[in-house]
Amino acid sequence: MSLPFIGIPTHNERSKDDLAPPSYVMRQAYTWAVEEVGGAPFLVPLLSDKTTLRALYDQMDGLLLAGGGDLDPARYGEAPDPHLLDVDVLRDRVETIMTQWALSEGKPVFAICRGIQMVNVTAGGTLYQDVPSMCPSSITHMQRYRPRHYRAHTVEVAPGTRLHKSLGGSRIQVNSLHHQAIKDVAPGFVVSARAADGIVEGIESANGKFAVGVQWHPEVLAIEDTAMRQLFADFVEEARAYRAQRLGFSQAA
């Protein structure tokens, strides 16, 4: 059977030349992690035409929502906080549309850092716009001046969840590169992991469909950590099953 296609929406990167259009970019670690476990990743441009977006979406067997800047708080009914950073309105629009489609149709979704926030907001939840000022803690959630693979703090994973099954344990050390986090969990989702200070570090769909989000960056840790790689393996396996169902043949074909 052919490899499952994993779509990864990009983000805008402004050119140093103000007259030049921005570039669509994405860190290579995401595509590496997908390819390493048998998926075929492709990057999704931030197009305006919804028909074209749907054509791209229909080729996906799974949607991966990557890390990046802050979501526009207007999407969850709040005014901007002074600490708000790097809002990409076009990315918000494309990811919201594709996340709505995927959640309603049961297409597998794996959401990382900003991605978990996108899933939560799209499904009706809210965010803390700035964790350091709104939820003071001894835990460092934005690991400045450290490499991206640095393990910043511990996360407690809830037994019986998809996340627990993938990681094979209840307590893990994670990297941490976010200043926003989930506040109100969206209806239809359950918390699968928290930091010691109570910040939500993982959510997943309660309806049995594969919609899993983590607040850390497993694509970086997966290079040396088999448990983190398993998160991608389980996602890609779900995408493979979705592809088989979509194309109407058995996984053994």
Backbone torsions as a table, in degrees:
resi	resn	phi	psi	omega
1	MET	NA	143.1	-179.5
2	SER	-67.7	159.9	-176.9
3	LEU	-67.8	145.8	175.6
4	PRO	-71.7	139.3	179.3
5	PHE	-87.8	128.5	179.7
6	ILE	-114.8	113.8	179.0
7	GLY	-87.3	134.8	-179.6
8	ILE	-127.0	103.9	176.1
9	PRO	-59.9	143.6	-177.8
10	THR	-91.0	-171.9	169.9
11	HIS	-137.1	165.2	-179.6
12	ASN	-84.0	135.9	172.0
13	GLU	-123.6	118.8	-176.3
14	ARG	-70.0	141.2	176.0
15	SER	-78.3	152.8	174.5
16	LYS	-66.9	-23.3	174.6
17	ASP	-87.7	111.2	-175.6
18	ASP	-60.2	-22.3	-178.4
19	LEU	-86.1	-14.9	-178.5
20	ALA	-84.8	145.6	177.1
21	PRO	-69.4	156.8	177.8
22	PRO	-68.8	165.3	176.8
23	SER	-102.2	149.3	170.7
24	TYR	-88.0	122.6	-174.4
25	VAL	-136.0	162.2	174.1
26	MET	-162.9	141.9	179.4
27	ARG	-63.8	141.2	-176.1
28	GLN	-68.1	-22.5	-177.1
29	ALA	-58.2	-33.5	-179.7
30	TYR	-67.3	-46.7	-179.4
31	THR	-67.9	-36.3	177.3
32	TRP	-60.7	-47.5	-176.0
33	ALA	-62.8	-37.9	178.1
34	VAL	-68.8	-47.7	-178.6
35	GLU	-63.3	-37.1	-176.4
36	GLU	-60.3	-28.4	-177.4
37	VAL	-108.4	16.5	171.0
38	GLY	99.1	15.0	175.6
39	GLY	-100.6	161.5	177.2
40	ALA	-112.6	97.5	-176.3
41	PRO	-79.7	145.9	169.0
42	PHE	-141.8	147.1	-176.2
43	LEU	-90.9	138.6	-175.8
44	VAL	-105.6	119.9	177.2
45	PRO	-72.1	158.4	-177.4
46	LEU	-89.3	75.2	-175.2
47	LEU	-85.8	154.0	-178.0
48	SER	-86.5	-33.5	-173.8
49	ASP	-75.5	119.6	-175.6
50	LYS	-68.4	-31.0	178.3
51	THR	-64.8	-41.7	178.2
52	THR	-66.8	-41.2	176.9
53	LEU	-59.9	-40.5	179.2
54	ARG	-64.2	-38.4	177.8
55	ALA	-61.9	-40.9	177.0
56	LEU	-68.2	-44.3	179.8
57	TYR	-58.8	-40.2	-177.3
58	ASP	-65.3	-18.9	176.5
59	GLN	-83.3	-12.4	-177.5
60	MET	-81.5	144.2	168.0
61	ASP	-105.0	-11.0	176.0
62	GLY	-158.7	150.3	179.8
63	LEU	-114.6	122.6	175.9
64	LEU	-107.9	120.8	177.6
65	LEU	-101.8	116.2	-171.0
66	ALA	-92.6	177.7	178.2
67	GLY	-75.9	174.5	179.6
68	GLY	156.8	-151.3	-175.2
69	GLY	-76.5	-171.4	-175.1
70	ASP	-80.6	151.3	172.0
71	LEU	-79.1	148.6	174.4
72	ASP	-65.4	118.1	-177.1
73	PRO	-64.6	-15.5	175.3
74	ALA	-60.5	-24.3	-179.5
75	ARG	-70.1	-17.9	173.9
76	TYR	-124.6	27.1	167.8
77	GLY	76.7	28.4	179.7
78	GLU	-124.7	154.9	172.8
79	ALA	-79.8	155.6	-179.2
80	PRO	-64.1	136.9	172.4
81	ASP	-83.0	150.7	178.5
82	PRO	-58.6	-21.6	-178.3
83	HIS	-88.5	2.0	-177.8
84	LEU	-61.7	138.4	-175.3
85	LEU	-132.8	141.5	162.3
86	ASP	52.0	48.9	176.2
87	VAL	-73.1	131.3	179.6
88	ASP	-118.7	95.3	-172.1
89	VAL	-62.8	-39.7	179.7
90	LEU	-65.4	-40.9	177.5
91	ARG	-64.6	-43.2	177.3
92	ASP	-54.7	-45.2	-177.3
93	ARG	-64.1	-50.2	-177.2
94	VAL	-63.1	-45.6	-178.3
95	GLU	-67.5	-37.4	177.9
96	THR	-62.2	-46.6	179.6
97	ILE	-59.4	-49.2	-176.6
98	MET	-70.0	-34.2	177.3
99	THR	-67.4	-41.2	176.3
100	GLN	-59.0	-47.2	178.9
101	TRP	-59.6	-48.7	-175.5
102	ALA	-63.9	-43.7	-179.0
103	LEU	-66.5	-38.2	-178.4
104	SER	-74.0	-27.6	-175.2
105	GLU	-102.0	-5.1	179.3
106	GLY	78.4	18.5	175.8
107	LYS	-73.4	134.6	-177.2
108	PRO	-57.9	136.7	178.9
109	VAL	-128.6	129.9	171.7
110	PHE	-122.8	122.1	-170.4
111	ALA	-121.9	130.3	-173.0
112	ILE	-122.8	127.6	175.7
113	CYS	54.4	-106.5	174.1
114	ARG	-52.7	-35.3	-177.2
115	GLY	-59.3	-42.3	179.0
116	ILE	-63.8	-34.5	178.0
117	GLN	-69.2	-39.3	177.7
118	MET	-62.6	-46.1	178.6
119	VAL	-60.4	-45.9	-177.4
120	ASN	-62.5	-45.4	-179.6
121	VAL	-67.8	-43.0	-180.0
122	THR	-60.5	-35.7	-178.5
123	ALA	-85.7	-0.2	174.3
124	GLY	111.4	11.9	178.5
125	GLY	-94.8	-177.0	-179.6
126	THR	-130.3	173.6	-177.9
127	LEU	-129.5	154.0	159.6
128	TYR	-79.6	122.3	-177.8
129	GLN	-73.0	-22.9	177.8
130	ASP	-153.8	104.0	-176.1
131	VAL	-60.5	-46.5	-176.9
132	PRO	-57.5	-38.7	-177.7
133	SER	-88.0	-25.9	-176.4
134	MET	-97.5	-25.5	-177.7
135	CYS	-137.0	68.0	-178.3
136	PRO	-54.6	136.7	-174.7
137	SER	-155.3	158.5	174.5
138	SER	-79.2	-11.7	179.4
139	ILE	-83.8	134.7	177.7
140	THR	-90.9	110.6	179.9
141	HIS	-92.6	-17.7	174.9
142	MET	-117.3	99.3	-173.1
143	GLN	-81.8	78.6	179.2
144	ARG	-69.9	148.9	175.2
145	TYR	62.8	22.5	175.1
146	ARG	-124.8	152.8	174.9
147	PRO	-64.8	157.4	-174.5
148	ARG	-64.4	-22.2	-179.4
149	HIS	-90.5	1.0	-178.9
150	TYR	-64.4	132.0	-178.8
151	ARG	-85.9	105.6	-169.9
152	ALA	-85.5	-34.0	-176.6
153	HIS	-161.9	174.1	-179.1
154	THR	-94.0	147.7	174.6
155	VAL	-125.5	136.7	175.8
156	GLU	-97.5	123.9	-177.2
157	VAL	-103.1	132.7	-176.2
158	ALA	-74.1	127.3	175.9
159	PRO	-59.0	148.4	177.6
160	GLY	84.9	-1.9	179.8
161	THR	-94.0	162.6	174.2
162	ARG	-58.5	-39.7	-178.4
163	LEU	-62.1	-43.3	179.4
164	HIS	-62.9	-41.6	179.3
165	LYS	-63.0	-42.5	-179.2
166	SER	-66.7	-44.5	-174.5
167	LEU	-82.5	-22.5	176.4
168	GLY	73.3	24.0	179.8
169	GLY	-170.1	167.7	-176.6
170	SER	-100.4	-14.9	-178.9
171	ARG	-134.9	124.5	-178.7
172	ILE	-134.6	157.6	174.0
173	GLN	-101.2	130.5	-175.2
174	VAL	-127.9	158.8	167.8
175	ASN	-81.0	165.5	-172.3
176	SER	-151.9	116.2	-172.2
177	LEU	-136.3	43.8	-175.9
178	HIS	-136.2	149.0	172.7
179	HIS	-117.0	-4.2	172.5
180	GLN	-112.2	162.1	-179.4
181	ALA	-161.5	166.8	178.9
182	ILE	-67.6	133.7	173.4
183	LYS	-102.7	-74.7	176.2
184	ASP	-94.4	122.2	-180.0
185	VAL	-72.8	136.0	-176.8
186	ALA	-64.2	146.4	173.0
187	PRO	-57.0	140.7	179.7
188	GLY	88.6	-0.5	178.0
189	PHE	-122.0	152.8	176.6
190	VAL	-122.6	151.8	176.4
191	VAL	-78.7	126.1	179.5
192	SER	-107.7	-11.3	179.3
193	ALA	-160.3	147.1	175.5
194	ARG	-139.5	153.2	167.6
195	ALA	-79.2	167.3	-177.8
196	ALA	-61.9	-24.4	179.2
197	ASP	-87.7	4.6	177.3
198	GLY	95.3	-9.5	179.4
199	ILE	-62.2	133.0	-180.0
200	VAL	-68.5	127.0	-179.0
201	GLU	-115.4	-8.9	178.5
202	GLY	-158.2	140.2	171.4
203	ILE	-136.1	160.7	174.0
204	GLU	-154.1	157.8	-178.6
205	SER	-65.7	141.9	178.8
206	ALA	-89.7	-3.2	-175.2
207	ASN	-95.2	6.8	178.2
208	GLY	91.5	-14.0	176.3
209	LYS	-77.6	156.2	-177.4
210	PHE	-83.9	97.0	171.2
211	ALA	-137.6	98.4	-171.6
212	VAL	-122.5	133.5	177.5
213	GLY	-129.9	142.0	174.9
214	VAL	-129.4	148.3	-176.0
215	GLN	-88.4	-16.7	178.8
216	TRP	-92.0	-169.6	-175.4
217	HIS	-119.1	83.3	-178.8
218	PRO	-68.7	-21.7	179.8
219	GLU	-62.9	-28.0	177.2
220	VAL	-80.3	-45.4	-177.5
221	LEU	-70.4	-24.9	-176.1
222	ALA	-63.6	-18.0	-179.7
223	ILE	-60.5	-36.1	-178.3
224	GLU	-122.4	-5.7	-172.3
225	ASP	-115.7	111.5	-176.7
226	THR	-67.1	-31.4	178.8
227	ALA	-65.6	-41.6	177.7
228	MET	-67.5	-35.9	176.9
229	ARG	-65.2	-31.4	-179.4
230	GLN	-64.8	-29.9	174.8
231	LEU	-56.6	-44.2	178.9
232	PHE	-71.6	-37.8	179.8
233	ALA	-62.2	-42.7	180.0
234	ASP	-67.7	-38.8	176.6
235	PHE	-62.5	-48.2	-178.9
236	VAL	-65.4	-35.5	177.0
237	GLU	-64.6	-39.9	175.2
238	GLU	-63.8	-39.9	177.5
239	ALA	-64.8	-36.3	178.0
240	ARG	-63.2	-43.8	178.5
241	ALA	-65.2	-38.9	178.0
242	TYR	-63.4	-41.4	179.2
243	ARG	-62.6	-43.7	179.7
244	ALA	-60.4	-42.5	178.4
245	GLN	-66.8	-42.1	-178.1
246	ARG	-64.6	-38.9	-177.0
247	LEU	-92.0	-7.9	172.7
248	GLY	78.8	36.8	172.9
249	PHE	-141.5	164.4	-176.0
250	SER	-77.3	156.7	178.3
251	GLN	-63.3	-23.2	-179.1
252	ALA	-77.3	-11.8	-176.7
253	ALA	-68.1	NA	NA
